[in-house]
């Protein structure tokens, strides 16, 4: 049976080449940009870059594809994208998709500061000098939390990065703080704010003593920045009394936040560590000390065992980031958003944000902006294009004109476990057109589920056993072709009397 190409899976194979040869040979389109849109969850926008391409151009683009095994099936992607567009309109020639209509503004305020969109660079290796940040601003990023500045000498190790899988779902780093002299860092921030007055520039700072915190905050204010982020969260500082050592102590968080708040007239954002059982405790300390906002989370303490994690034959515990930590970050954001004490403080979300949809999830749980790091390190500043377009297109489809309307809208859908519906379930169903008979669902259900799928090698067709199925949906998650779908929610049958 011939099965339809999965656009997103095929797009994930793309190397996202710089100055992509496939697009250079196309005079009437940009296949690389279309594939990137599909890759970053903007598949319904891909048509705009393929509308005028000919079959011959797409075939030629496929021949030019840089690859390590098989070229991306560019011609087939183009045909599928155009076919999908025709199904929505009368013809490719006459169609103008709704997603090319006037898109809504992403303008939002954070700590009273006007932001052109909610997308910021996180304090990290992605924003360590003027040239980098200026380039990011020119490409559409709304602001930056500059890499953390301290008064201590910083010496980094080599190598300092390691990853889990490629493209990495998890990223371990040993980065500490800015290695520049303090005066140089604040000169960079001053120049950025002068050259980009409509962008938001926030200095991340970290002190070791009360005087350090006050001095750094005042230097930041003198540089003309919009605010200071107090880094109470770095998990790999070599000096005691800094980073997550402070963030795990609610009293110290409150003391240092209060000192800074009393010393400057700019916004003060306290950055929380996830390396703690209850993130609300230090966050409440920061709130009562006068913080204007809370940012969370920083990296999670972790260990990787590959050779890339060795520094002269030694290893250490260090920070873990990347898309793998997003569910943990969302949990911490949700706990703060659900707190009655913290309900009036603004949140800045960090952790595993790669696409506009990731960012949306943080916004829907209460964040007025999001900070991005690992995804930029992997794909570059260019991902801002898909983040902006994707979020705008989502708002357009929902009829939302003001981004603020989305902030916190999903918090109310979260309840405690004992309040979840336990009287109904959703039974899966198998789409025979998509099923390829691999038997993955059978194996998983037999050994990790409820033995509710039968499978005969003679016909290679799995069947749901309704009397055994409990609606756990493990089969749906392991199916490689999306052949297992859902039915309506139905009531559970009452248990037989014992």
N, C-alpha and C positions, 0 to 999 in steps of 0.2 A: 504493500500500500504506500502511495506517495504522500508524505506528510508535509504540511506547510512549514516553511522556515520560521523559526522563532526569532523575530527581529531583535529583541533585547539580548538574547543569548548570543546571536551573531555579532551584534554591536560590541558586546563585552570582549570579543576576541580582538577587536581593533586595537592597534598599538597607540592610537591617538598621536600620530607622528607630527613633529614640528614641520611646518611648511610642506604639508602633505602632498606627495606626488600625484595621488589620485585626483585631487582637486585642481592641480596645476594644469592637467591635460583637458579639463572641462571648461569650455568657454561659456557655457550656459547654465552653470550650476556649481554647487559646492558639496560633493558627496561626503567629504570628511566632516563638514559642519553638520550635515544631516545625521550622520552616524553618531556623532558626539551627542546630538540632541536625543537620539534614541537611547544611548548609553546612560544618560543622566535623567531618564524618566520624562522626556519631552517628546515621545514618539509622535504625538498628534501635531507637533510643530514641524516635523521633518520635511513635509511637503514643500514648504516655502523655499528650501534650498535645492529641490529636485524638480520643481515644476517644469522648467524649460529644458531640462537635459534630454538628449536623444538616447535611444538604445545604443547607438554606436559609441557615444561618449561614455556611457556607463560601462560598456564592455572594455573600452580602452582604459578607463580608470581602474577597473579590476586588474588588468594586466600590469598596471604601474604600482599596485599595492605592495608595500613593504611588509613582509611577513616572515615568520619563522617555521611555519609548517604549510598551511594552505592559505591562499589569498582570501580576504573578506569577500563574500559573495555580493559585491556592490551592485551588479546588474539586477540580481534578484531582489535585493533590498529596494532598489529604485522602482521596480515593477510593482512590488507589494505596496509600497507607500502610495504610488499613484492609483493603484486599484482601490485602496481604502478611501482615497479622496474622492474617486468617482462614485463610490457607493454612497457617499455623503452628499454629493452634488450631481449635476447632470453631466458635466464633462470637465476634464482637466483644463482645457483652454479657457472656459468661461468661469471657472470656480474661483472664488475668493473666500477661503475658510474663515470661520468666525474668529479664529485665533490671530488673524491679521487685522482685526478691527481695532479701534482705539482702546488701548490697554489702560487699566486703572493705575493710579499712582501708588507707589510703595512707601510714600513718605510717612514717617512715624516719629514720635518724640521719645527720647530716653533721658531721664533725669532733667527734663525740661529743655533738652537740647534737640533741635530740629535735625533729623537724619533723612537723607534722600531715599534710603532703603534700610532694611534691618541687617544687612550683611557687613560684618566687620572682620578684619584679620585678628586672630587671637595672638596674645603675647607669646612669642615663640620665634623659631628660626625663620619664619616667613616674613618677618618685619624687623630687620636689624639695622637698616641704613636708609638714608634719604632716597637713593635711587630706586630701591626695591619698592618702597611705599608709594613714591610718586608714580611709578608705573602701575601699581595696583589701583591707585586713585583714578588715574587716566582711563583705566579699563572699566571702572564703574563701582568699585568697592566704596561703601559709604564712610567707613572709618577704620581706625586702627587702635588696638590696645598694644602699644609699643612693647618690645621685649623688655622684661623686668630690669630696672636699674637699681644698683645697690652701691654702697660705699666701700665694700670689700673687694679685694683682688680676686678675679675669677679666672681659673685655669681649667680649661675643658680637656677631656680625654679623647683618645682616638683608638678604635672607632667609637662613635657615640650613638649609632643607630643600629637597630636590628628589626626584623619584621617576621610576622607569622603569615606565610603563604605569599604568593605573587599573582595578581596585584594584591597588596597586603590588606588583610582585614583587621590586623592588629599591628601596632607599631610601637616598639620599645625605644626609648631615648634616654640618654644620659646628659642632655643639655641642662645647663644651670641658668645663669643670667647673662646679661649683656657683658661682653668683654671690653667694650669701649671705656675710655675714661669718662667719668660722670659729666664733666663739662661738655664733652663731645656729644654725648647722648642728648642732653638738653638743648644744645645748639641745633641738632638735627630736628628735634621736635619744634623748636621755635621757627625754623626755616619752613617746615612742613605747614605749620599753621598760617604763616605769612603767605606762602605760595598757594595754599588750598584753603582759603577761609571758610568755604562752605562744606568742607569735610570735617569729620569729628576726630580729633586727636586726643587720645587718652594715654597718660603715662602710667605704666605699671611700675610700682616701686616695692622694695623690700628692705626693711631695716633690721638691725640686730639689737639696737637699744632704742629707748624712747627718743633720744636726741636724733638718731638716724632717721626715724620715721618723720619727725617734724622737719628736719633739714631737707630731706628729699621732697617732701610735699611742697614746701615753700619754693624750692628750686623749680619744681614743675609748674607752679602757679606763675612764677616769674617768666617762665618760657612761653606763657600764653596758651597752655593747653586747656582743653575743655573739662578735664577731670583727671582724677588719679584712681587707679585700681590698686588696692592693697593686697599684695600677694601673700596670703596666709596658707599657701597650698602646695608649693613645689615639693615633690617627694624625694628629691635626691641632693639636697644641700649638704656639702661637706662640713659646714660649720653649724654647731649647735645653736638653738634659739632662733632659727630662721625657717621659713617655709612651712611645711606641714607640722613641724614641731609646735608652731604657734597656732595653726589652724585647728589642732586637736584640743586646744585649751580655750574654752569659751571666755574665760576671764581675760586672758591676754588679747584675744580678738576684740573684746569690748574696750579694753584699755587703749590699745593702739589705734583703733578706729576713732575713739573719742578724742585722742590727742591730735590726730590729723584733722578731724572735723573742726576742732576749735582753732586750728592753725591756718586754715585756708578758706577761701570763699568759693572754690570750685567744687564740682560734684565729687563725691567720695563713694567708690564702689569697693566693697569688701569681697575678696575672692575666696571661696570655700574649698576645702579639701574633701575628696570623696573617701579618704582613708580614715573613716570614722563611722561609728554605728548609726548615730542620729545627726544628720547634717543640720537639722533645725536648731540644735543647741547653740553652736557658734553663730549661726545666722541670726538667731534672736539676740545674742549678745551684740552683734554688729548693729542690728536694728535699733536697740535701745541706746546704743552709743551714738546714734545719729546718722548712720550710713544712708546714702540716697538710693543705693541699689545693692543687690547681691549678684555676683557672677559665680557660675558653677557649671561644670566641675573642672578641676585640673586632672592630670593623669593619675592613674591608679597604680599603686605599688605592685610590682610584678617581677617575675624571673623568667628569662628565656635561656635555653641551654645550648644554643648553636654556637659555632665558632665565632660568628659575627658579634656575639655578646662578650667576647673576651677582650680584656685590656692587659696586654703583657702577661697573658696566662691566668689572669684573675677575673672574677665576675662579682657583680653586686646586685642588690635590689634597686630597681629604678622604675621610671614611669612608663605606663602603657596607655596608648591612645588608639585612634582609628575607629572605623565603623563598628568594631566589635564592642566598644564600650557605650554605644548610644543608649541601649536599654537601661544601663546603670545610671547614666547621666539623666535620662528622663525620669527615672524613679526619684532621684534626689530633687529634681525640679518640682515634681508633683508633690512631694512631701512638704516642700516650702510653700507651694501654691495652696495647699490644703490647710496650712496653719492659720488659725484665726488671728494669731499675733502678727504674722507676716503678710497678711492679706493686702496691706496698703503699700508694700515696698515693691519696687520694680525689680525684674529679674533679667539677667543676661545669660543665655544658654550656651554651653560649650560641651563638646564631646561627641565625636563620630558623625559630624554633619558633612555629608558628601553631596547631596542633591537638594533641590528646592523642597522636596517632600520631607526630607529629614528636618530641614529648617522649620517647615510648617508645623511639624509635631511639637517642637519646642515652643513655638509661638502659641499653639493651641493649648499648651499647658501653662501659659502665663508669661512667656518671655517677650519683652519689647524689642530685643535684638538677639542675634546669634553671632558667635565667634567661630571662625573656621581656621584650622591649622593643618592637620594631617592630609586632608584632601588637596590642599594647595601644594603641599610638599610632593604629592604624588602626581598631580595633574596640572599644576600651574594656576596662575591667577585667572586664566581664561574661563574657568568653571563659573565665574560670576555671571557670564552671559546666560547660561542655562538656569542658574538660580533665579535671576531676575525675571526672565521670560516665563519660566515655569510657574512661579508664584503669581505673576500677573495673569497668566492664562487661567489658573485655578480660580482666582478671584473673579475674573470675567465670567466664567462658566457658572459660578454660584451667584453672580449678581451682587458681589461685595465691592463697594467703592472705597471703603476706608479700612486699611490694614488693622487698625486698632480694634475693629469689630471681631477679629479672629483671636485676639489675645485672651487666653484663658478659657475659650469657649468649650473645651473638652474636659475641663476639670470636674465638672458636675457628673460626668459619666462614670467616674471612678468611685467604687464603693469598697467596703471591707469584704473579705472572702465569704463571710457568713450571710451577706446580703445578696449574693449571686443566685440567679435562677438555677435550681437543681431539680426541677420537675419536668423539664423538657429537654430535647436534644435534636441535633441536626444530623440526619443520616447522609453519608456520602453516596454519590451515584457515579457510574462509570460512563464516560463518553466514548463510545466504540470507535468513532471517527478518529479520535486522537490516540487511543490506546495502541501501543506497539507490541504488547504481550511480553514485556521484559520480566514481569513477576516481582518487581521490587516491592510493590504494595503487599503482596502475599508474604514475602520474607519478613518484612517489618511487622506486619500484623501478627504473624505466627509467633515471632520471637520477642516482640516488644509491645504487642498490643493485646487483643482479646480473641484471637483465632477466628476472626469474623470474615475472612476472605478465603474462598476456595480457588484452586488453580489446577487445571489439568494440563499436563505437558502436551497432550494430543491436539488440543485446540488453542492452547496458550491464551485463554480468555479468563481473566479473574472475575469472580462473582461475589457480591456482597451477601453475607449471610445475615439477614435482617434480625433473626432471633438472638444473635450474639453481639451485633454491633452496638457500641455505646456512644458513638459519635465523637470519638477522641480526635479524629482527623489526622492521625499519624500518616495514614496512607496518602492523603492529599499532599502532605508536606514532602514525602519522599518521591512522589511520581515525577519523573523527569520531563514529561511532555504536557503536563497540565490536564491529563485525561480524567482525573478524578475531581468532580465538582460537588456542589452542595445542593441539597433539596430544601424543602421548607422545614421550619422548626415544628416539631410535633411533641405531644405529651408522652411521657414515659408510661409504660404499662405498670400498673401497681404490682409490687412484689407479692409473690404467692405466699399465703399464710403458712407458717412453719407448723 
